[in-house]
Amino acid sequence: MGLLTLGVITVVLLGLEEWLFTASHYFWVGGIVPILWTVALAVLVIQNAANLTLIDYFLAIIAVISLYVCWGNGFQRHATKRAAR
């Protein structure tokens, strides 16, 4: 997977995760996409392990961590809004 492709997919998923998937009352609903993204990147890393550089591993780790951070931030933001009502 190229750097541009990884970046575009990650940015799209970050936006969806932050404003759409975390809007649920249930905490686990927002976790589906980060878990699937983690599995997809793990499969890609395992399949292409011989050809990856240190930068590729670093970018994959950043792509995974950023979705989990957005999951937590989005859920907290929506929980605060629900509590304020």
C-alpha positions in Angstrom: 0.0 0.0 0.0 1.4 3.3 -1.0 1.9 6.2 1.3 -0.7 8.3 -0.4 -3.3 5.5 -0.3 -2.6 4.9 3.4 -2.9 8.6 4.2 -6.2 9.1 2.3 -7.8 6.0 3.8 -6.7 7.0 7.3 -8.0 10.6 6.9 -11.4 9.4 5.6 -11.7 6.9 8.5 -10.6 9.5 11.0 -13.4 11.8 9.9 -16.0 9.1 9.9 -14.9 7.8 13.3 -14.8 11.2 14.9 -18.2 12.5 13.7 -20.3 9.5 12.7 -19.4 6.2 14.3 -18.9 7.6 17.8 -22.3 9.3 17.9 -23.9 6.1 19.2 -24.9 5.6 22.9 -22.9 2.4 22.9 -19.1 2.6 23.3 -18.3 -0.5 21.3 -20.0 0.7 18.1 -17.2 3.2 17.4 -14.6 0.5 18.0 -15.6 -1.6 15.0 -13.8 0.4 12.4 -10.5 0.8 14.4 -10.5 -3.0 15.0 -11.1 -3.8 11.3 -8.5 -1.2 10.3 -6.0 -2.8 12.7 -6.7 -6.3 11.3 -6.4 -5.0 7.7 -3.1 -3.3 8.3 -1.8 -6.3 10.2 -2.6 -8.5 7.2 -0.9 -6.1 4.8 2.2 -5.9 7.0 2.4 -9.7 7.3 2.0 -10.1 3.6 4.6 -7.4 2.7 7.0 -7.8 5.6 10.0 -8.5 3.4 9.5 -5.2 1.4 8.6 -2.8 4.2 11.0 -0.2 5.6 11.1 1.2 9.1 9.1 4.3 7.9 6.3 1.9 6.6 6.1 0.3 10.0 6.0 3.7 11.7 3.2 5.0 9.5 1.1 1.8 10.0 1.5 2.2 13.7 0.5 5.9 13.5 -2.5 5.0 11.3 -3.7 2.5 13.9 -3.2 4.7 17.0 -4.8 7.7 15.5 -8.1 5.9 14.9 -8.2 4.6 18.5 -7.5 8.2 19.8 -10.4 9.5 17.6 -12.6 6.8 18.9 -12.0 7.9 22.5 -12.2 11.6 21.8 -15.4 11.3 19.7 -17.1 9.1 22.3 -16.2 11.6 25.1 -17.4 14.6 23.1 -20.8 12.9 22.3 -21.1 11.7 26.0 -20.6 15.3 27.2 -23.2 16.5 24.7 -25.7 13.9 25.9 -25.0 14.7 29.6 -25.6 18.4 28.9 -29.1 17.8 27.5 
